[in-house]
C-alpha cells in the first residue's frame, strides 16, 4: 500500500527536527527531498548534492527552471544566496572528509544493527549506488526515511538484511510512517509512535526485536 502525501510530509517533518542552524545536510531522492519544506524560514542550512551544489534552494517555479541546475536525482532546483557550485570530485571530497552533518536517505531494508541496504533489488536495473556508500559512512548522522513494510507487506526493518548492503552499521535514526527508532549499541529503541499506530501493531510489522523506550512520544496525525 502506497503512502499518501500527508504521511510522507509527516515523516519529513519529523526528520526536519534533527536539523539545526548552520548544518550542511545531504538529502536523498524521494521522501527526503520534502524535508526542506518543514524547516523554519529563518534557519540557515546549506543543502549539499553529490553532483556539486552546496546551498540548494527550493524547487523553481514552473517555467523558470534552469536546465543547468539540478540536484543529484536530476530534478531542477534553485540556488540560495551564498550557495556554490563545484565538480563531483570536490562534492565527494566534502562527504569523505566528514563535512556533511546529516544525510537523510531512503532505504529498501535496515537491520537492527543499523546496516543499510538501499541501492539494488537483485535482477532489477539501477543506475548505480550513487553517493549513498560514502554518505552512509562519513556523514556525522545518518537518518533513514522509509515505509515500514514493502509493497508485499514484508517488514523493511529486519534482523539481517537480505538485500546487498550499501554500508554496515551506519544508520543512527529510522523514521517510518509508524514509528521512530534509534539505533544504539544495546539494539533498536522505539522512542516515538505516529498516530494512529500502537505498539502491538508495530511489533507485528517489524522483522526483529526492539527495546521500547520508557517514555514514548506520541506524534498526532
Helices and strands as residue ranges (DSSP letters): H 5-16, E 24-27, G 30-38, E 46-49, E 53-57, E 78-85, H 88-96, E 102-105, E 109-111, E 116-117, H 132-138, E 141-145, E 157-158, E 173-175, E 179-184, E 187-194, H 199-204, E 211-219
